[in-house]
Amino acid sequence: MKKITLVILAVGILLSFQPLIMAQTNTQQQVTQAVQQSTSKLNINTATQSDFEKLPGIGPTIAKRIVEYRKEHGSFKTIEELKNVSGIGDKKFEAIKDLITVE
């Protein structure tokens, strides 16, 4: 009887740690995703308006202008061409140039 009680108690203790283990796993996955996102550059030829809005200093209005510019003029040849979009000057470009690419 004591063995069964100890087994039930042990199982109960292990189950009580399950939410903690799951939370730790989720945190690790979030960290992994953040690292992957921070190390991969945004392809400005395939990015959506929502993708552009994740860049520093790019809000919905400028993101929409970028997408519209790309639709009107075709794919960007260089990242510097992004400065042709109204609202993207040298300062804003400097803030995002290391986060974007053309492919």
N, C-alpha and C positions, 0 to 999 in steps of 0.2 A: 504494500500500500504506500509506503514511504517513497519507493522508486517512482511510482505512477504520479504521485503528488509533485515530486521533484521534476519529473519530465514535463508535466503540465505547467509548472512554474517557469521552467527554462524556456519553453515554447512561448509562453506569455511575455516573458522579458524580451525575447528575440523579436516577437511581433511588434512590441512597443517601439523598437528602434527602426522599424521599416519606414515610417514617414521621414525620419532623419536621414536614412540612407538614400531614399528617393530624392529628397531635397538636395542632398550633396551631389547626386548624379545629375540633376537638372542644372545645378550651379556650374558643374564642370562642363556640361554641354553648352551653356550660355557663354562661358569663358572661351571655349573652343571656337564657337561661332564668331565672337567678337574679334578674336585674333585673326581668324580667316578673313573676316570682312576688312579688318584694318590693314592686312597685308596684300589684299587684292585691290587692284585699281578699277575704277568704274569706267567701263567702255562707253564713251559719250555717243557712239554711233548706235548703240542698242539700248541705252538707258531710258527708262520711263520718267515721266514727270515726278513721280513719287521717289524714284532713285535719286534724281537731281536734288530734291528737297532735303536729302540726308547730308548733302555737302554743306560745309560751314558757309554761312552767308548767302545761301541760295534758298529763297522762299518760293511759294507757289507761283508768284507772278513771273519771276525770272526763269524758273524751271519750265513753265509753259512756253516762254519765249524761246528757250533753247530747243525744245521739241518742235515748235513751229518753224524755227530757222532751219532745222535739219530737214523737215518735210519740204520746205521751199527750195533749199539749196543742195540737197543731197547729203551724203555722208561727209563728215569732217575729214579732211586730209591730215591735219595736224591739230594738236590740242590748242595751239595758239589761235587757231581760227575761231575758237570759242569767244575771243574778245570782240568779234564782229557782232555778237548778240548784244542788243541794248541792255545796259545794266551790268555788263561784265567789263570792268575796266582793269587796269594793271593791278590795282590793289586786290581786288576780288580774285583775279586770275592767280596771283601769287599765292593766295591762301588755299587754292584748290589744285594747283598744277601737279603736285606730287600725289594726288589722289585719283587722277583721271588718266585715261589712255585712249588711243584710237586703234581699232583693230579691224 
